[in-house]
Amino acid sequence: MNRKQRREAQSQARKSGNTDIEEKMKLFSKLSNKCRACHAPFDKTNIDHLSDWMVIVREDKKKVNLYCPPCWESAKQAVEDLKKMSENDEENDQ
């Protein structure tokens, strides 16, 4: 999303009274230029980066995190492994 599109979206949000979109647009401006985990550079003009990288918005902390595909896959795998371990622990306790 380029600058002109962001301004237009913010303008439309103000006109329609939708403050939720306006807040999300403000958070979008906090988007980093590198991966949060491995610090790989992120190019906002690269279509592949825009479609492959994961943006995680934590509205409660007003924070936007950016993750490259390898780091995102590693995180997903770690979560799956933790789920399996907890399921195994529950089965062993019974």
C-alpha positions in Angstrom: 0.0 0.0 0.0 1.6 3.3 -1.0 1.4 6.6 0.7 -1.5 7.9 -1.5 -3.6 4.8 -0.8 -3.0 5.0 2.9 -4.0 8.7 3.0 -7.2 7.9 1.0 -8.1 5.0 3.3 -7.6 7.2 6.3 -9.7 9.9 4.8 -12.5 7.5 4.0 -12.3 6.1 7.5 -12.7 9.6 9.0 -15.6 10.4 6.7 -17.4 7.2 7.5 -16.7 7.6 11.2 -14.9 4.2 11.3 -12.1 4.8 13.9 -11.1 1.1 13.8 -9.7 1.4 10.3 -8.0 4.7 11.1 -6.2 3.1 14.1 -5.1 0.2 12.0 -3.8 2.5 9.3 -1.7 4.3 12.0 -0.3 1.0 13.1 0.6 0.1 9.5 3.0 3.1 9.6 4.9 1.3 12.4 5.7 -1.5 10.1 9.4 -2.4 10.4 11.9 -2.8 7.5 13.3 -6.1 8.9 12.3 -9.4 10.3 11.7 -9.3 14.0 13.5 -12.6 14.6 16.4 -12.8 12.2 16.6 -9.1 11.1 16.4 -10.0 7.4 15.7 -6.9 5.3 12.1 -6.3 4.2 11.5 -4.4 0.9 8.1 -2.7 0.9 8.3 -2.4 -2.9 9.0 -6.1 -3.5 5.7 -7.9 -4.4 7.1 -11.3 -3.2 7.9 -9.8 0.2 4.5 -8.2 0.5 2.8 -11.5 -0.2 5.0 -13.9 1.7 6.0 -12.1 4.9 3.7 -12.2 7.9 2.6 -9.1 9.7 1.3 -9.6 13.2 -0.5 -6.6 14.8 -0.8 -6.5 18.6 -3.4 -3.7 19.0 -3.3 -3.9 22.8 0.4 -3.0 22.8 0.2 -0.8 19.7 2.9 -3.0 18.1 3.4 -4.4 14.6 5.8 -7.3 14.2 7.1 -8.5 10.8 8.4 -12.1 10.2 10.1 -13.5 7.1 8.8 -16.9 5.8 11.6 -19.1 7.3 11.2 -17.5 10.7 7.4 -17.8 10.5 7.6 -21.5 9.6 10.0 -22.1 12.4 7.6 -20.4 14.9 4.6 -22.5 13.6 6.6 -25.7 13.9 7.7 -24.7 17.5 4.0 -24.1 18.4 3.0 -27.5 16.9 5.8 -29.2 18.8 4.7 -27.6 22.1 1.1 -28.7 21.5 2.2 -32.3 20.9 4.4 -32.3 24.0 1.5 -31.0 26.2 -0.8 -33.6 24.7 1.7 -36.3 25.5 2.2 -35.0 29.0 -1.6 -35.0 29.6 -1.9 -38.6 28.3 1.0 -39.7 30.5 -0.6 -38.1 33.6 -3.8 -40.0 33.1 
